[in-house]
Amino acid sequence: MNNFKGLINKNIAMPIVVGVVMVVCNLLGGCVLRKEWTKGQYKSRHNSSFVSSYTIKHHYALDPKQLQEMPFDGPLTIGNFDMFYQQGLMEQAVCVAKQLGSIVAILEHRLKLDVPFELRVYLIRRDYIPQNITVQFEEDKSFSLPLFIANDNESCQTILSENPFYPYLFVHEIVEAALISPQREFPVLLDFCSFHGFVKIANHTRWFRDGLAGYAQYMIHKELSSNEGLIESKYFLRHKEMVPQHPFSSLYKVKNNLFLWTQFDSDTKDQVYYNASWGLFLLIENKFGKDSAGRIINNLNKSDYLDGKTLIEIINETFCIDIKRMVRDFYWPDIGLEIVYLTPAFAKNRNLSVLEGGFLKNVKKDSLADKVGLEEGDIIIAVNDQRIESNLDFEIALLRSMQKKRAHITVDRLGIQKVLILELGHVEATSRPLEPAEKNRKKGWRL
């Protein structure tokens, strides 16, 4: 009660003090007190920095209603594609359909994954190609892809190379859509979680869906870089972060928690788990060959119920392994470096003599990279004769060096090349094959 009285007295006294100060300020003809206070504030902020912020909020949204209001010619059916195009773009529509058809053919050949729906492509002419885009279609028997065309350059090369959806977002979405499509006889089930009394029923398939779709992106990335008949994406070359960069370090970080990843998890968790999910498929490819993903897809047809546990079981049976044990035992060394893309502008701004490679932005003190002699500003050109341009290239090359327990790293330092030997003392644990009795026990999971 005494404290309460004190609070009342302070609250009453404060207006009185403020009033007296205001009267004094007026009598002094100016307010010296305010002036001195202001000067003190400026002095205290003399060494502070000011932040300038510029934001342009321009967002382009596309939905079926907007498409209906646009004038289109077509459809022109070319292979699996129905092409809708605006005035004067028939030649471009034919070229785009052939390029996309080649990509779909690679997916079907390598992944053994049939695309069970109609493919619709809309060529949309605008004064410029929008970059901040949201597209929303609700479809069950078709898959729609919008491609934007700048009015001042309508070549097929430009249409594909400058569109943010080509080819990696297109590849990711079409693979995942093919897995869950109602057109499949037995589609992969989506994530869900429900409670029945005290019993919790959950399904986790995102690790498989996003993992396979991400792996498909990497597969097409390799095809684009080696197949002269396919148009490369200049948009991707400027935004290479569209393909994840840390598959194996992320997989080592999350371990078997990957198999509990769902579409309901927070966005902050997604990036690491997305990297880890397709790192899993890269790891499977490294162990069992480039046809490994296709072998898994072939075996999906042997089960009529594709939930998370069944998918794990199918992978186990396909390769006679325990995939969860393999992930649990997977080892990845903490090298302690950060690589950024070496673009022409990046190299020119820093007066670098090398135009291709991975620029070392950061090397942690006392890390493996530091101990082997790597320094900030070095440019990693190759690891064991494999060319390096990114963290992704570095991690893949490092994985292939694990069994040899060492990696030969070629770097350029101020125009002079040298080879540094990175010792890898720990070798990844070998996953043991399943015994016949254990195989039967795994099959019992379906009951």
N, C-alpha and C positions, 0 to 999 in steps of 0.2 A: 504493500500500500504506500509506503514511503517513496519507493521508486516511481510509482505512478504519479504522486504529487510532484516529484522533481521534474518529471517529463512535462507535466502541465505548466510548471513555472518556466521551464526553458522555452516552451512553445509560445508563452505569453511574452517572454522577454525578447525573443528574436525580432518580432515586428517593431518593437520599440527601438532597438539598436539600429535597424535598417532605416527607420524614419529619421533618427537623429543624424545618421550619416548623410542622408539626402538633403536635410536642412543645411548642414555644414557645407556640402558641395555647392548648393545654390548661393550661400553667403560668400563663398570664395570666388564666385563668378566663373565658374568653369568646371570642374571637379578635378582638382589636383590628384585626389586619391585614385580616381578612375584612370587618369593618365599614367600615374606611376605603376598601377597594377598592370595596365596594358603593356607598358615597356618591359616589365618583368616577365610577362608571358612570352614576348618575342625573344627576349634574351634566353629564356629556358629552352626555346625551340630552335635556337640558332643552328645547332648541329643536326637537327632532325631533317629527314628526307620527305619529300612530297611525292605521292603516287599519282601518276596520270593513267587514266583508264579509258580506252576507246572500245565501244561495242556497237556493232551493226547487227540489229536483230531483223534478219530477213529470212523467213522460213517458207518453203514451198511444200504444200501438201497436195497429194493426188489421191482421189478415190473414184469409185465407179461412176458416181454422178457427174463428176467433172469430165470423165472420159466420154460419157454419153453426149455431152455438150460440144465436144470437139469434132470437127469434120475429118473423116478418114476415108481413104480408098481401101479396097480389099474386102474380105481377106484374100490374100494370095497364099495358097498352101504350098509350102516347100518342105519336103520331108515331113518331119514331125511338127513343123511350125506353121501356125496361121499368122501371117504378117498383116498388120494394120498400119498404114502409112499415110502421111499427108501429101498434099499436092506435089507431084514431081519427084517423089522419092522411091519409085518402084525399083530402080537399079540398085539403090542403096539397100532396099529391103531384101533383095536377092542375095547380096553380098553378106549382110548381117546374118541371114538365115543359114547360109553355108558355114560361117564361122561358128555360130552357136551349135549347129548340128555336129560339127567336128568335136566340139568340147563334150557334148552329150554322148557321142560315140565313144570317146575315151573313157568317160565315167562308166558307161555300160560294159565296156570291154575289160577295164581294170578292176572294177568293183563288182561286176556281175549283177548290177542293180538295174532292173528294168524301171523305166520312167512310165508309170501307169496312167498318166493323164495328158490332156491336150496342152500344148504349149502355145501361148499367145504372146506376141511381141508387138508393142505399140511404138512407132517412131514418131516422136512429138517434136515439132519445130518450135523453137523459142528464140528470142533475141540473144540469149546466152544460156549456157548449161548451168542449171542451179546446182549448188553444192550441198546445201542444208535441206535435205529432202525427207519427207515421210510419205510412204506409200502403204496403203491399207486396202487389201482385197480379201473378201471372204469367199473362198472357192472350194468346191469339193471334187469336180471333175476336170478342172483346168488349172493351169499355172500361168500367171500373167507377169510379164516383164516390160516395164517402160524404159525406153532409151531416148535421151534428149539430144537434139541436134541444134547447134548454134547456126543461126541464119547466115552468118558470113563464111562458114566452112562446113559443107554438107558431104564431104567425102566419107566413104565407108571407114577408112582408116581413122579419121578423126572421131566419127561417131562412137566407135568402140574404144579407142584409146583414151578418150576424155570422159567417158561415162563412169561415175562412181560405182555402178552396179555390175560393171563388166570387168573381169569375169568372176571375181571371188565371191561377192555377195550372191550372185546368180548361182554359182556352184554350190555354195553352202546351203542356200534355201531349197534348191531343187533336190539335193541329196536328202536333206531332212524331211522334206515333203514326201519324197518317194518312200521313205521308211514308214511314215505314219499315215499315208494316204488310205482312205477307205476303199480305194480301188484295189489295194492289195488283198489277197485272200486272208492273210493273217498279218495285219499291221503291227508295228512296234507300239506298245501301249504308252500313253503319256504318263507323266508323273501325277500321282495323287496321294492323298493322305486322309484317312477317315477313322473315326472311332466308333466301335460297336460295344457299348458298355465299357468294360475295362480293357477291351482288346483294340489295339491300334493296328490298322492295315495300311501299309505304305508301299508305293512302287517307285523305284528310282531307275529311270532310263536315260536321263539327260547326259550322263557320262558317255553313253553309247551313241546317242543321236548327234550331239554336238561334237563328240570326238571323231566320229566317222566323217562328218561334214567338214570339220577342220582339216582332217587328213586329206580329204578330197581337194581342198583348196591348195594344200602343199603340192599334191600330185600334179594339179593343173599348172601351178607355178613352175614346176620343173619342165613340163611340156612346153610352156610358152617360151622358156629361155632356150630351149634346144630345137624346137620345131619352127622352121622358117615360114611354114605355111600358115601359122597362127599369128594373129595380130596381138602384140603385147599391149599392156595397159600402161600408158604414160601416167594416168592418174595414180595407179598403184606405185609406180616408181617414185612418185612424190609423197606417197602415203603408205610406205611399206609396213607400217604398224598394223595394217589390215590383216596381215598374216602374223599370228602370234610368234613371239621371239624367244620364249623361255619354256619350251615343252618339257625338258628333262629336269631342270632345276625345280620347276613347279610340281612335277610329279613326285619328286623326292620330298618336297615340302609337305604335300597333302597326304601322301601314302594312300591307305585304303579308305580314307574319308572321301576319296573321289567317288566311290560307289554309292555314297549317300547324298551326293549333290543333286539338288532339284531345281526346277524352274521357279520355285518360290523363295530361293535364297536371296540375300541382299546383293546389290550391284557391286559392292566393294569386294565381295567374295568371288564374283563371277570371273574376273580377269585371270586370277591364278588358277582356278579350277578349269576354265576353258583351255588355257595353255596345257594343263596337266592331262585333260581328256584326250586331246589329239596327240600329246606326247606318248600316251599309252599305245596308240595305234602305230606310231613311229617305232616304238620299242618292239612291238610285235613284228613289224616289217623287218627290223634289223635282225631279229632272231629267226624268223621263219620265211623270209623272202618277200618279194614284191607282190606275189599273188595271195598273200595271207589275208588281206581284207576281203578279197573275192571269195576265198574259201569260207570265211565266216558267213558272208551273205548267202552263199549257196546252202549252208546248213540252217539258216533261219527258216527255210521252207520245211524243215523236218519237225518243227514244233508248231502247235496250233495256239500257243499262248505265250506271247513274247513280253514278259515283264522283266524287271531288272535281274532277278535271280536266274531266270531261264537264260537270259543273254550271257550271264557269267558261266552258266553250265555249258552252253553251246561253245563258247570260246575254249573252255577246258577240254571238251570232247574233241574239238577240231584239231588241237595241237597236243593233246595228252599232257596237259600241264595243269597246275593250280594257279590261275591268273592272280588271285588275291595274294597268294604266297609270293609270286613273282614281283608284284608291286611292293609288298611289304619288305622284301629283301633287296629291292633296287637301291643302289648306292649312287650318289652323285657328288663329286668333289666341289667344294666351295673355292672356286678359282680366285675370286675377288677382283673382278674387272668389269667395266661397263663399256660396251662397244656401241658406237653410233654410225649411221650410214655415211659413207664418204661420197657425197654428191659433188658434181662439178662446181656448183656455187660454193659449197663448203670448202672444197680444196682451194679454190681461187681466193676466197676471203682470207685464208691462212697461208697463202703462198706455198702450197704443198706441191712437190714434184710428182707425187703419185695420185692418180685420179680414181683408182679402184682399190677397195680394201675396207677393213674395219678400223675406224679411228678410235683409239683408246681415250675415252673421255675421263675415266677415273680408274685408279688402281689402289686398292685398299692396302694400307700399311701392314706389313708382316703377313700378307696373304701369300698363297702359292704363286700368284702372278708377280708379286713384289719380289719374292725370294728367287724366282727364276731370272729376274732381271728386266721384266717388262716395266715400261714407264709411261706416264701420261704423255700423250702426243705421239706415241708410236702408232704405226699403221700395220695391222696384221694383214699380211697378203695371203698367206696360206698356212694350213695345218696338214702336215703329211701330204703335201702336193695337192690338197683340196683347196680351191679358191675360197676366200672368206670375204664377205661383204657385210655381215650382220651378226648379231648375237645368235640368230637361228643357225646360220652356217657354222658358227663356232661350236655350238652345242652338238650339232650333228657330227661334225668332224671329231669332236672330243669323245663322243660315244663310240665311234669306230676305233678310237685309240685305246679304249679301256682295257681290252684284252692284252694289248702289247705293253701296258703299264707305263707308256711314255708317249709324248706327242712332240713332234718337231715343228716348232712355230717359226715361220719366216716373217720377219718384221722389217719395215723400212723406218729408219730413224734419221731424220734430216738428210735424206737422199742416199743413205748408206744402208744396204741390206745385210742382215745377219740372221742366223738361225739359233734359236734358244730351245733347249730341251726341257720340257715340262714332265717331271716324274709323277706318275700316278700310282701311288703305293697300294691303294685298295682296289681290288677287282670286284666287279658286280657279282653277287652270289648267283650261282646257277640254280635255276628252278628245277626241282626233281620231277620226273614223269609220274603220273598217277599210277598206282598199283591197280590191278584188275578189280580187287575188292573195293578199293576206294572209288573207282569209276562207277560201280554199281550203287554205292552209297550216294554219290553225287546225283545220279539219275533219280534217286528217291525224293529229291527236293520237289519234284513236280506234284507229288501226292498231297 
